[in-house]
Amino acid sequence: MLEPGQILQPADTGTVHDEAHGGELHPHPVPLPLLAGVFGALIALTVATVAVTYVDLGSMNLVIAMVIAAVKGVLVAEIFMHLRWDKPFHRFALLSAVCFVALFIGILLLDTGAYSGDMIPGYGPGVEQ
């Protein structure tokens, strides 16, 4: 039973504010050579993406471009969004969200085959015969 005027203590939520150093945030400095290296890698991967468009690899062009984009996304998330030094749950949450978006887009693309037979040939803007 609480006494009148008694101050409640906050529950332990496992956050950074409950740690022994009094809840002060201690950001981790990222070394400048690492940031410059990631920036250089992002520029090189962008050049590689553009270079792939000039080579005719058939349907593999899209696959290669998506792999390069995924690598760039991982670099940005891990280094610039500091997921490399964060709790593993945050990495899991981001990965789960990306997987669910991919799942929903995949279901949407599977559905387009269901009504493509009902389309009127030549009807619609931008449709070439």
Secondary structure, DSSP 8 states (H G I E B T S, - for coil): ---TT---------SGGGSTTTT--------HHHHHHHHHHHHHHHHHHHHHHTS--TTHHHHHHHHHHHHHHHHIIIIIT-GGGS-HHHHHHHHHHHHHHHHHHHHHHHHHHHHGGGS-TT-STT---
